[in-house]
Amino acid sequence: MSSTTYSGVGKETRLRRILSDGKAVIFAFDHGVEHGPKDFPPQHVNSEAIISKVVNAGVDAIMMLPGMARLTYRIWGGKVPIIIKVSSKTNLRPENERLLQSVFGYVEDAIALGADAVAATIYWGSPYEDIMLERWFAVREAAESYGYPALQLAYPRGPEIKDRYQVEIVRYGARAAAESGADLIKTYFTGSKETFAEVVKAASGVPVLMSGGPRTSAPLEFLRHVKAVMDAGGKGVVVGRNVFQSNNPEGMVKAIAKIVHEGLNPDEAIKYLSR
């Protein structure tokens, strides 16, 4: 007799949809709240336009807030797995309160929307760390009971952190994410294959995906970051601005996917941006 629980089966099934070969290119689309509409070029302020492009390009999943999922479901529904992010914050609040993520939805919203996973952020090192941890554990507990994977955006940020990309800081956050029960971890790129390998090691087997971060000065530079992450043992990327601010979002998705899933050299992958 199998000892696997119903929820265990559900979680594994949903993870396989996102990481079909153990790796994933996830499109991040929570920037309208986190940064405001100014983050988007004029042609992509209309959310349906950019969602259509990334769906057509073949992303493995899309991470967005519940409200945006409701507004765009006709485009992604039945085509691409969705990860519902249930925490967020705006930059309209006082600066000293921007190290706190607020509740932006619930696991039940993800279930109602037909999502395959939930996500929430913890700013490790924030004065509000305890509040976000309490909310994370509520999300993780509910997700676990319903058979949903929980992705943690493990972002070290706080008054004592001078360089959030420093390997000792990033791997500390990744370890904390693993020890707080994350099924997937999204975190910062530390600058090299060698240093990111330390982050992967600290995560103790939990799949680590690189946060895309701000748009790089050149697409090839970003593709080289992706290759370094994969060579370090990372399982993919969660990328937003380097796609929706690109002159060729579909080409960028395809180039990233070729590196993540096929190990293509960035100098070869960059050719997808000119097609």
N, C-alpha and C positions, 0 to 999 in steps of 0.2 A: 504493500500500500504506500502511495506517495505521501511524503510528509510536507510537500509544498502547499502553502496556503493559497487561497483564492487571490488574495491581494498580492502575494509574491508572484503569481503567474501574471497578473495584470501589469505589475511594474516591469517585469522582464519583457513582456510583449510590447509595451509602449516604448521601452528603451530601444528595442530592436527596430522599431519604426523610425526612430530618430538617428540611431547609429547602426544603419543596416549592415555595414561591414566593420563596425567597431569604431568608425570615425564619422565626423559630421561637419558640414558647413551650415551654420545657423545664422540667419539674417536677424539682426537686432533692430527693433523698430519701436523703442520706447523714448526716443529723443524728443518728441513733441512735448512731452511733459518735463523730462529731465533738463532739457536745454532750451526749449521753446521753438516755435516755427522758424526762427532765424537760421536754424541748423540746416534747413532744406533749401536747395536751389529752387527757383520759381517753378520749374516743371515738375518738382516732386513734393510741393506743398500739398497738392492733391494726393492723398494717400493711395488711392486706387491705382494711380499711374505707376508708382514705384513697386507696389505689391505685385501688380501684373507682370512687371519686368523680372522680378526675382523668382516668381513662380515659374514663368516661362524658361528662365535660365537653369532651373533645376536645383534650387537650394534644398537641403535635407530637412529643414524646419525653419519656422519663423517664430521669434519671441516677441510678444507684444502685450500690451495691457488689455484688460477685458473689453473696455469700451471700443478700442480700435478693432479688436477682433470682431465685434458685433457689426461694425461699420463696413468691414471688408470681406465678410465671410463668403459672399458670392464669388469672390476671386479665388480664395485659397481652399474653400470647403471641398473635401473629398480629393484634394490634390497634394497637399503638403501638410505634414504634422505641425501642430501649433503648440507652443509653450506659452502659457499664460503667466505673465509676471504680476504678482499680487502686491508688490511694494513699489513705491516711487516717491519723488519729491520734486518740487519746483525750485527754481532759482529766484522766485519772487519773494520767498520768505527771507527773514533777516539772515545775514551771512553766518552768524554764530549758531544758527539752527539748521544749517545745510548739511550737517553730518548726521542727520536723522532721516531715515526713510519712513514714510507713512504707509498706512494700510491703503491699498488701491484696489482691493478685490479679495476674493476668498477662493479656497479650493473648490467649493461648490460652483463658483462661476466657471472655473475651468472645465468641470464636468459637464455643466449645462451647455457650454460652447463646443463640446466635442474635442477638447484639447487632449494632448498626449503627455503633458508634463506641466508642472508649475515651477515658478522661479521667484526668488526673493533675494534682496541684497542685505549683506551685513557689512558695515564699515568697521572693520576690526581696528581697534585703537581709538574709536570715537568716544567722546564723553557719554554718548547715548548707546553704547554697545549693549548694555543690559536690556534696554527696551527692544532693540532690534533682535536680540537673541530670543527674548521671550516670544516675540511674534514669529520668529523663524521656527521655533519648536512647535508652536501651534499649527503652523503651515505644514511642517514635516509630519507631525502626528496625523493630521487629517489626510494628507497625501498618502501616507503609509496605509491607512485604514481602507482607502479606496483603490489602492493599487496604482498610485501615480508616482513617477519619479520626481524628485525635487532637486532642481538646479540651484546652487547657491552662487550668487555673484559675490565672490570673496574679495572685497576691496579694502586693503589697509589704508585708512585715512584718519588722521587725528592730529591734534596740536603737537604731539611728541614725534610725529613721523615727518622727517625732513625730506626724504626721497622715497616716494611710494613704489618706485620701480626697482629699488635695490633688492638684490636677490634674497638677503636674509629677511627682509620685511615681507616680500611676496611669498616666500616659502612658509613663513610663519602663518600667514593668512590661509594658505592652502592647507596646511596641517590642521589649523583650527576648523576649517570648513569640513575636512574629512572627519574630524573627531566630533563635530556637531551633527553628523549624520547625512551630509550631502551625498546625493547619488551622482551628481555631475558638478564640476567646479569650473567657473569662469573667472579668470584672473589676468593680471597684467603680464605683458611680455617684458622679460628682464634684460633683453638686449643681445643675447647670444644663445646658441644651442647649448653650450656648456652650463650656463647659469640656469637656463630653463629646465634642464635635466634635473637640477637640484630641486626645483619646484615640483616636478613630476614625482620624484622620489619621496618628497615629504608628504605628498598626498596619499601615499600608501595604497596605491591600486585604484583609487577613485579616478575616473577619467577627467583629465584636465584640458580645458579648452582656452585658447588665448582670447582675451578681450581685444577687439579691433582697435579701439582708441581713436584719437583724432586722425583725420586724413593725413597721410604721409605726403611729403613734398613730391614724391614720384611713385607711380604705381609699382615699379620694379622693386623699390625699397620695401614696400609692404609685402610683396610676394616673397621676398627673401626672408622676411620675418616669419611668414607662414611656414616656409621650408625649414627654418631653424627649429620652430616649434615641433614640427612633425619628426624631424631627425632626433629631437630630444626626448621623444616618447609621448608627446602630446597627442590628443585625439581629435584635434580640429580647432575651429575658430568660431567665435560669435562676433560677427562683424556688421556694423551699420554704416558709419560715415565713409569708410573707404569704399563702400558700394554706392550708397545713394548720393554721395557728392562726386562720384566718378562721372566722367564724360561718357562712359560706356558701362553702365551698371551690369548689363547682361554679360558682357565680355569679362568684366572683373569677377563675377560669380563663377563663370566657367573656368577662368584661369586659376582661381583659388581652389575650386573643386578638383582640377587636374593635379594640383600639388598634394592636396589632402588625401584624395582617394587613389591616385596612381603614382605619386612620388615624382611627378614631372619636375624637371629643372625650371626655376623661375625664368631663366632666359628663353626657354621654349614656351612656357605658359603665357608670358607677356604677349605673345602673338595673338592670343584670343581677343585682346583689346582692340586690335586693328581689323577684326573680321566683321 
